[in-house]
């Protein structure tokens, strides 16, 4: 494979739920398409526009808000900054008026019912998550552009090479875990230090640190908000939020006005195993309940798996005294490199690899980061990532009703707990005696993805999605 340069900010993106592949990717594709039309001087020439959604994007597009994401992207709204509380009113207005404000610059007639086509039985060969923008200009000329949402919010245009990463000259190019370890041995750097050196190819160290801490702030706020929000998730499954009730129970009904006092209260509860376990689950539930509600989250490395890394990071902060900027930087930087290896050598798209590509990868990332922050060697860090993924191999993606709710939300709690367990196993082991390398498990994950039936790849055509009636109260 050609070398692909992936930054920490490619792996961790601020966006809007519920899906990085089906929401954030199409949103960014729509923005990119109109940016390209603007650059070509053709934006003002558009008289008609329609969108075709293929394969997995079509089959679970309504549940994942793909049509909503496309409309917001075409309107020029930025997923990083757009007020998520305005989504419903904005979309209602477009549907009511049948008008689209392209990039916020000019209106055209657009009816989402007829101008967004869900092609359930059609799929393009490059990737299941494909969408095509069809344009008719005032002079009658017709144009088409196809983009692929390849996982984690990455977007590739038809004909492009690579997987959506950048093209820069890195001092330490890395495609495999073996190469990563070799660079660490040669330089003496930890994995997070090596990542920081590579990030200098894009920006200054101060800018990288500020950006990573912003990523952390969004994760932190999302977790806190999710732990204090009650109600029912949208989409029709009638899934009730659980994080807020669990948070209240664990704190014996006490309420705290800010994050720091909340964390201090959590710490005051001690280190009892079930208490710690409940909090890790609560953190993960909180993030993914926010994600399912079109809230602001961080792809880590995807939206469907957005709760694993924040939950493990919150565990480190609350129970291992990790609330320090330098430790948070170390955690995020280390995690990003593990995610980039999976992105380069396998996939982080459930539509390509099932849920092993999302929860499995996020668990491996979290396990590695926690291990480094707890003092593990570079080999132990890679061992922790391998253990976490090894025990997610073959995990299918079969969301009930095409929604990122059941079993997706609970799977984040499982991924977080497995990450902590994998870290502890690695820290108590001699990695020289390990039988399976991280590169071997990455390859195995990709082989498994290729063998996996398409109905288990985010299509809702198999598994729980077809065996659990959506009217059941426990859903």
For each residue, the residues with C-beta under 8 A, 3 or more apart:
1: 4 175 344 345
2: 161 162
3: 173 175
4: 1 162 163 165 175 343 344
5: 165 166 167 168 170 173 201
6: 10 11 165 166 336 340 343 344
7: 10 11 165 166 199 202 336
8: 11 12 195 199 208 211 212 215 332 333 336
9: 12 13 211 215
10: 6 7 13 152 154 164 165 166 340
11: 6 7 8 152 299 300 301 335 336 339 340 343
12: 8 9 212 215 298 299 300 301 332 336
13: 9 10 20 24 80 152 153 298 299
14: 79 80 214 215 218 296 297 298
15: 20 23 24 27 79 80 153 296 297 298 299 303
16: 23 24 27 69 79 82 84 87 294 295 296 297
17: 23 290 291 292 293 294 295 296 297 303 306 404
18: 22 23 63 64 65 291 292 293 294 303 304 403 404
19: 22 23 24 64 65 66 302 303 304 404
20: 13 15 23 24 25 151 152 153 299 301 302 303 304 306
21: 24 25 56 64 129 149 150 151 152 153 302 303 304 349 350 351 458
22: 18 19 25 26 56 57 60 61 64 65 66 69 129 149 458
23: 15 16 17 18 19 20 26 27 64 65 66 68 69 303
24: 13 15 16 19 20 21 27 28 69 79 149 153 299 303
25: 20 21 22 28 29 129 149 150 151 153 154 155
26: 22 23 29 30 53 57 66 69 70 73 131 149
27: 15 16 23 24 30 31 69 70 72 73 79
28: 24 25 31 32 73 79 153 155
29: 25 26 32 33 70 73 131 147 149 155
30: 26 27 33 34 51 69 70 71 72 73 74 133
31: 27 28 34 35 73 74 76 78
32: 28 29 35 36 147 155 157
33: 29 30 36 37 74 133 145 147
34: 30 31 37 38 43 73 74 76 102 103
35: 31 32 38 39 103
36: 32 33 39 40 145
37: 33 34 40 42 43 46 135
38: 34 35 41 42 43 103
39: 35 36
40: 36 37
41: 38 44
42: 37 38 45 46 137 143
43: 34 37 38 46 102 103 105 106
44: 41 106
45: 42 137 138 139
46: 37 42 43 49 102 108 135 136 137 138
47: 108 136 137 138
48: 108 109 135 136
49: 46 74 100 102 108 110 115 133 134 135 136
50: 115 116 117 133 134
51: 30 70 115 116 117 131 132 133 134
52: 117 119 131 132 134
53: 26 57 58 61 66 67 70 116 117 118 119 130 131
54: 57 58 119 122 123 124 128 129 130 131 132
55: 58 59 119 122 123 124 128 129 130 351 459
56: 21 22 59 60 123 128 129 351 457 458 459
57: 22 26 53 54 60 61 66 128 129 130 131 149
58: 53 54 55 61 118 119 120 122
59: 55 56 120 402 459 460 461
60: 22 56 57 63 64 66 399 402 458 459 460
61: 22 53 57 58 64 65 66 67 118 402
62: 65 66 67 118 402
63: 18 60 235 399 401 402 403 404 460
64: 18 19 21 22 23 60 61 402 403 404
65: 18 19 22 23 61 62 68 69 294
66: 19 22 23 26 53 57 60 61 62 69 70 131
67: 53 61 62 70 71 112 116
68: 23 65 71 72 87 91 294
69: 16 22 23 24 26 27 30 65 66 72 73 79
70: 26 27 29 30 51 53 66 67 73 74 116 131
71: 30 67 68 74 75 90 91 94 100 112 116
72: 27 30 68 69 75 77 79 82 87 90 91
73: 26 27 28 29 30 31 34 69 70 76 77 79
74: 30 31 33 34 49 70 71 100 102 103
75: 71 72 90 94 100 101 102 103 104
76: 31 34 73 101 102 103 104 105
77: 72 73 82 90 104
78: 31 81 82
79: 14 15 16 24 27 28 69 72 73 82
80: 13 14 15
81: 78
82: 16 72 77 78 79 86 87
83: 86
84: 16 87 294 295 296
85:
86: 82 83 89 90
87: 16 68 72 82 84 90 91 294
88: 91 92
89: 86 92 93
90: 71 72 75 77 86 87 93 94
91: 68 71 72 87 88 94 95
92: 88 89 95 96
93: 89 90 96 97
94: 71 75 90 91 97 98 99 100 110 112
95: 91 92 98 112 113
96: 92 93
97: 93 94
98: 94 95 109 110 111
99: 94 107 108 109 110
100: 49 71 74 75 94 107 108 109 110
101: 75 76 104 105 106 107
102: 34 43 46 49 74 75 76 105 106 107 108
103: 34 35 38 43 74 75 76 106
104: 75 76 77 101
105: 43 76 101 102
106: 43 44 101 102 103
107: 99 100 101 102
108: 46 47 48 49 99 100 102
109: 48 98 99 100
110: 49 94 98 99 100 115
111: 98 114 115
112: 67 71 94 95 115 116
113: 95 116
114: 111
115: 49 50 51 110 111 112
116: 50 51 53 67 70 71 112 113
117: 50 51 52 53
118: 53 58 61 62
119: 52 53 54 55 58 122
120: 58 59
121:
122: 54 55 58 119
123: 54 55 56 128 130
124: 54 55 127 128 130 146 148
125:
126: 130 148 156 158
127: 124 130 148 149 150 156 349 351 352
128: 54 55 56 57 123 124 351 352 454 457 458 459
129: 21 22 25 54 55 56 57 148 149 150 151 349 351
130: 53 54 55 57 123 124 126 127 146 147 148 149
131: 26 29 51 52 53 54 57 66 70 146 147 149
132: 51 52 54 144 145 146 147
133: 30 33 49 50 51 144 145 146 147
134: 49 50 51 52 142 143 144
135: 37 46 48 49 142 143 144 145
136: 46 47 48 49 140 141 142
137: 42 45 46 47 140 141 142 143
138: 45 46 47
139: 45
140: 136 137
141: 136 137
142: 134 135 136 137
143: 42 134 135 137
144: 132 133 134 135
145: 33 36 132 133 135 157 158
146: 124 130 131 132 133 157 158
147: 29 32 33 130 131 132 133 155 156 157 158
148: 124 126 127 129 130 155 156 157 158
149: 21 22 24 25 26 29 57 127 129 130 131 153 154 155 349
150: 21 25 127 129 154 155 156 163 164 347 349 352
151: 20 21 25 129 154 301 302 343 347 348 349 350 351 352 357 358
152: 10 11 13 20 21 299 301 302 339 343 348 349
153: 13 15 20 21 24 25 28 149 299 302 303
154: 10 25 149 150 151 163 164 165 343
155: 25 28 29 32 147 148 149 150 164
156: 126 127 147 148 150 160 162 163 164
157: 32 145 146 147 148 160
158: 126 145 146 147 148
159:
160: 156 157
161: 2
162: 2 4 156 165 167
163: 4 150 154 156 343 344
164: 10 150 154 155 156
165: 4 5 6 7 10 154 162 343
166: 5 6 7 10 202
167: 5 162
168: 5 201 202
169: 201
170: 5 173 174 198 201
171: 197 198 200 201
172: 183 187 194 197 198
173: 3 5 170 179
174: 170 179 180 183 194 198 337 340 341
175: 1 3 4 179 341 344 345
176: 179 180 341 345 439 442
177: 180 181 341 382 385 437 438 439 442
178: 181 182 437 439
179: 173 174 175 176 182 183
180: 174 176 177 183 184 191 194 337 341 378 382
181: 177 178 184 185 378 379 382
182: 178 179 185 186
183: 172 174 179 180 186 187 189 194
184: 180 181 187 188 189 190 191 194 378
185: 181 182 188 378
186: 182 183
187: 172 183 184 194
188: 184 185
189: 183 184 193 194 197
190: 184 193 194 330 334 372 378
191: 180 184 194 195 333 334 337 368 372 378 381
192: 195 196 329 330 331 333 334 337 372
193: 189 190 196 197
194: 172 174 180 183 184 187 189 190 191 197 198 337
195: 8 191 192 198 199 333 334 336 337
196: 192 193 199 200 205 208 329 333
197: 171 172 189 193 194 200
198: 170 171 172 174 194 195 201
199: 7 8 195 196 202 203 205 208 333
200: 171 196 197 203 204 205 208
201: 5 168 169 170 171 198
202: 7 166 168 199 208
203: 199 200 207 208 211
204: 200 207 208
205: 196 199 200 208 209
206: 209 210
207: 203 204 210 211
208: 8 196 199 200 202 203 204 205 211 212
209: 205 206 212 213 325 329
210: 206 207 213 214
211: 8 9 203 207 208 214 215
212: 8 12 208 209 215 216 328 329 332 333
213: 209 210 216 217 325 328 329
214: 14 210 211 217 218
215: 8 9 12 14 211 212 218 219 298 332
216: 212 213 219 220 313 328 332
217: 213 214 220 221
218: 14 214 215 221 222 296 297 298
219: 215 216 222 223 287 297 298 300 309 310 313
220: 216 217 223 224 259 310
221: 217 218 224 225 259 296
222: 218 219 225 226 286 287 290 295 296 297 298 306 310
223: 219 220 226 227 283 286 287 310 311 314
224: 220 221 227 228 259 262 286
225: 221 222 228 229 286 290 295
226: 222 223 229 241 243 244 285 286 287 288 289 290 295
227: 223 224 243 244 247 262 282 283 286
228: 224 225 244 247
229: 225 226 241 243 244 289 290
230: 241 244 245
231: 240 241
232: 238 239 240 241
233: 237 239 240 241 289 292 293 403 405
234: 292 293 294
235: 63 239 292 401 403 405
236: 401 403 470
237: 233 400 401 403 405 406 470 475
238: 232 473 475
239: 232 233 235 292 405 406 409 475
240: 231 232 233
241: 226 229 230 231 232 233 244 245 285 289
242: 245 246 285 289
243: 226 227 229 246 247 282 283 285 286 289
244: 226 227 228 229 230 241 247 248 286
245: 230 241 242 248 249
246: 242 243 249 250 278 281 282 285
247: 227 228 243 244 250 251 282 286
248: 244 245 251 253 255
249: 245 246 252 253
250: 246 247 266 269 275 278 279 282
251: 247 248 254 255 256 265 266 269
252: 249
253: 248 249
254: 251 265
255: 248 251
256: 251 261 262 265
257: 261
258: 261 262
259: 220 221 224 262 263
260: 263 264 323
261: 256 257 258 264 265
262: 224 227 256 258 259 265 266
263: 259 260 266 267 317 318 323
264: 260 261 267 268
265: 251 254 256 261 262 268 269
266: 250 251 262 263 269 279 318
267: 263 264 318 319
268: 264 265
269: 250 251 265 266 272 275
270: 275
271: 275 276 319
272: 269 275 276
273: 276 277
274: 277 278
275: 250 269 270 271 272 278 279
276: 271 272 273 279 280 315 319
277: 273 274 280 281 417
278: 246 250 274 275 281 282
279: 250 266 275 276 282 283 314 315 318 319
280: 276 277 283 284 311 312 314 315 413 416 417 420
281: 246 277 278 284 285 311 413 416 417
282: 227 243 246 247 250 278 279 285 286
283: 223 227 243 279 280 286 287 307 310 311 314 315 416
284: 280 281 287 288 307 308 310 311 409 412 413 415 416
285: 226 241 242 243 246 281 282 288 289 307 409 410 412 413
286: 222 223 224 225 226 227 243 244 247 282 283 289 290 307
287: 219 222 223 226 283 284 290 291 297 306 307 310 311 412
288: 226 284 285 291 292 304 306 307 404 408 409 412
289: 226 229 233 241 242 243 285 286 292 293 409
290: 17 222 225 226 229 286 287 293 295 296 297
291: 17 18 287 288 295 297 303 304 306 307 404
292: 17 18 233 234 235 239 288 289 403 404 405 408 409
293: 17 18 233 234 289 290
294: 16 17 18 65 68 84 87 234
295: 16 17 84 222 225 226 290 291
296: 14 15 16 17 84 218 221 222 290
297: 14 15 16 17 218 219 222 287 290 291 303 306
298: 12 13 14 15 215 218 219 222 306 310
299: 11 12 13 15 20 24 152 153 302 303 306
300: 11 12 219 305 306 308 309 310 335 362 365
301: 11 12 20 151 152 305 339 342 343 348 358 361 362 365
302: 19 20 21 151 152 153 299 305 306 348 349 350 358 361 362
303: 15 17 18 19 20 21 23 24 153 291 297 299 306 404
304: 18 19 20 21 288 291 350 355 358 359 397 404 408
305: 300 301 302 308 358 359 361 362 411 412 415
306: 17 20 222 287 288 291 297 298 299 300 302 303 309 310 362 412
307: 283 284 285 286 287 288 291 310 311 409 412 413 415 416
308: 284 300 305 311 312 359 362 363 365 366 412 415 416 419
309: 219 300 306 312 313 335 362 365 366 369
310: 219 220 222 223 283 284 287 298 300 306 307 313 314
311: 223 280 281 283 284 287 307 308 314 315 366 412 413 416
312: 280 308 309 315 316 366 367 369 370 416 419 420
313: 216 219 309 310 316 317 322 328 331 332 366 369
314: 223 279 280 283 310 311 317 318
315: 276 279 280 283 311 312 318 319 320 370 416 420
316: 312 313 319 320 322 327 331 370 373 374
317: 263 313 314 320 321 322 323 328
318: 263 266 267 279 314 315
319: 267 271 276 279 315 316
320: 315 316 317 373 374
321: 317
322: 313 316 317 327 328 331 373
323: 260 263 317 327 328
324: 327 328
325: 209 213 328 329
326: 329 330
327: 316 322 323 324 330 331 373
328: 212 213 216 313 317 322 323 324 325 331 332
329: 192 196 209 212 213 325 326 332 333
330: 190 192 326 327 333 334 369 372 373
331: 192 313 316 322 327 328 334 335 369 370 372 373
332: 8 12 212 215 216 313 328 329 335 336 369
333: 8 191 192 195 196 199 212 329 330 336 337
334: 190 191 192 195 330 331 337 338 368 369 372 373 381
335: 11 300 309 331 332 338 339 365 366 368 369
336: 6 7 8 11 12 195 332 333 339 340 365
337: 174 180 191 192 194 195 333 334 340 341 368
338: 334 335 341 342 361 364 365 368 369 385 438
339: 11 152 301 335 336 342 343 348 361 362 365
340: 6 10 11 174 336 337 343 344
341: 174 175 176 177 180 337 338 344 345 438 442
342: 301 338 339 345 346 347 348 357 361 364 389 442 445
343: 4 6 11 151 152 154 163 165 301 339 340 346 347 348
344: 1 4 6 163 175 340 341
345: 1 175 176 341 342 439 442 443 446
346: 342 343 353 357 442 443 445 446 449
347: 150 151 342 343 352 353 357 446 449
348: 151 152 301 302 339 342 343 353 357 358 361
349: 21 127 129 149 150 151 152 302 352 353 357 358
350: 21 151 302 304 353 354 355 357 358 397 457 458
351: 21 55 56 127 128 129 151 397 457 458 459
352: 127 128 150 151 347 349 357 449 457
353: 346 347 348 349 350 356 357 445 446 448 449 452 457
354: 350 357 394 395 396 397 448 449 452 456 457 458
355: 304 350 358 359 360 392 395 396 397 408 411
356: 353 359 360 361 389 392 393 394 395 445 448 449
357: 151 342 346 347 348 349 350 352 353 354 360 361 397 445 449
358: 151 301 302 304 305 348 349 350 355 361 362 397
359: 304 305 308 355 356 362 363 392 395 411 412 414 415
360: 355 356 357 363 364 388 389 392 393 395 415 445
361: 301 302 305 338 339 342 348 356 357 358 364 365 389
362: 300 301 302 305 306 308 309 339 358 359 365 366 412 415 419
363: 308 359 360 366 367 388 389 392 415 416 418 419 422
364: 338 342 360 361 367 368 384 385 386 388 389 392 419 422 438
365: 300 301 308 309 335 336 338 339 361 362 368 369 385 419
366: 308 309 311 312 313 335 362 363 369 370 388 415 416 419 420
367: 312 363 364 370 371 384 385 387 388 418 419 420 422 423 426
368: 191 334 335 337 338 364 365 371 372 381 382 384 385 388
369: 309 312 313 330 331 332 334 335 338 365 366 372 373
370: 312 315 316 331 366 367 373 374 384 419 420 423
371: 367 368 374 376 380 381 383 384 423 426 427
372: 190 191 192 330 331 334 368 369 375 376 378 381
373: 316 320 322 327 330 331 334 369 370
374: 316 320 370 371 423 427
375: 372 427
376: 371 372 380 381 384 423 426 427
377: 380 381 431
378: 180 181 184 185 190 191 372 381 382
379: 181 382 383 431 432
380: 371 376 377 383 384 426 427 429 431
381: 191 334 368 371 372 376 377 378 384 385 426
382: 177 180 181 368 378 379 385 386 431 437 438
383: 371 379 380 386 387 426 429 431 434 438
384: 364 367 368 370 371 376 380 381 387 388 419 422 423 425 426 427
385: 177 338 364 365 367 368 381 382 388 389 422 438
386: 364 382 383 389 390 434 436 437 438 440 441
387: 367 383 384 390 391 421 422 425 426
388: 360 363 364 366 367 368 384 385 391 392 415 418 419 422
389: 342 356 360 361 363 364 385 386 392 393 438 441 442 445
390: 386 387 393 436 441
391: 387 388 418 422
392: 355 356 359 360 363 364 388 389 395 415 418
393: 356 360 389 390 441 444 445 448
394: 354 356 448 452
395: 354 355 356 359 360 392 411
396: 354 355 452 456 457 462 463
397: 304 350 351 354 355 357 358 456 457 458
398: 407 455 456 460 462 463 464 465 466
399: 60 63 402 403 404 405 406 407 408 458 460 464 465
400: 237 403 405 406 407 460 464 465 468 470 475
401: 63 235 236 237 405 406 460 465 470
402: 59 60 61 62 63 64 399 460 465
403: 18 63 64 233 235 236 237 292 399 400 406 408
404: 17 18 19 63 64 288 291 292 303 304 399 408 409
405: 233 235 237 239 292 399 400 401 408 409
406: 237 239 399 400 401 403 409 410 464 468 475
407: 398 399 400 410 411 464
408: 288 292 304 355 399 403 404 405 411 412
409: 239 284 285 288 289 292 307 404 405 406 412 413
410: 285 406 407 413 414
411: 305 355 359 395 407 408 414 415
412: 284 285 287 288 305 306 307 308 311 359 362 408 409 415 416
413: 280 281 284 285 307 311 409 410 416 417
414: 359 410 411 417 418
415: 284 305 307 308 359 360 362 363 366 388 392 411 412 418 419
416: 280 281 283 284 307 308 311 312 315 363 366 412 413 419 420
417: 277 280 281 413 414 420 421
418: 363 367 388 391 392 414 415 421 422
419: 308 312 362 363 364 365 366 367 370 384 388 415 416 422 423
420: 280 312 315 366 367 370 416 417 423 424
421: 387 417 418 424 425
422: 363 364 367 384 385 387 388 391 418 419 425 426
423: 367 370 371 374 376 384 419 420 426 427
424: 420 421 427 428
425: 384 387 421 422 428 429
426: 367 371 376 380 381 383 384 387 422 423 429 431
427: 371 374 375 376 380 384 423 424
428: 424 425
429: 380 383 425 426 433 434
430: 433
431: 377 379 380 382 383 426 434
432: 379
433: 429 430
434: 383 386 429 431 437
435:
436: 386 390 440 441
437: 177 178 382 386 434 440 441
438: 177 338 341 364 382 383 385 386 389 441 442
439: 176 177 178 345 442 443
440: 386 436 437 443 444
441: 386 389 390 393 436 437 438 444 445
442: 176 177 341 342 345 346 389 438 439 445 446
443: 345 346 439 440 446 447
444: 393 440 441 447 448
445: 342 346 353 356 357 360 389 393 441 442 448 449
446: 345 346 347 353 442 443 449 450
447: 443 444 450 451
448: 353 354 356 393 394 444 445 451 452
449: 346 347 352 353 354 356 357 445 446 452
450: 446 447
451: 447 448
452: 353 354 394 396 448 449 456 457
453: 456 457 462
454: 128 457 459 461
455: 398 459 461 462 463
456: 354 396 397 398 452 453 459 462 463
457: 56 128 350 351 352 353 354 396 397 452 453 454
458: 21 22 56 60 128 350 351 354 397 399
459: 55 56 59 60 128 351 454 455 456 462
460: 59 60 63 398 399 400 401 402 465 466
461: 59 454 455 465 466
462: 396 398 453 455 456 459 465 466
463: 396 398 455 456 466 467
464: 398 399 400 406 407 467 468
465: 398 399 400 401 402 460 461 462 468
466: 398 460 461 462 463
467: 463 464
468: 400 406 464 465 472 475
469: 472 475
470: 236 237 400 401 475
471: 475
472: 468 469 475
473: 238
474:
475: 237 238 239 400 406 468 469 470 471 472
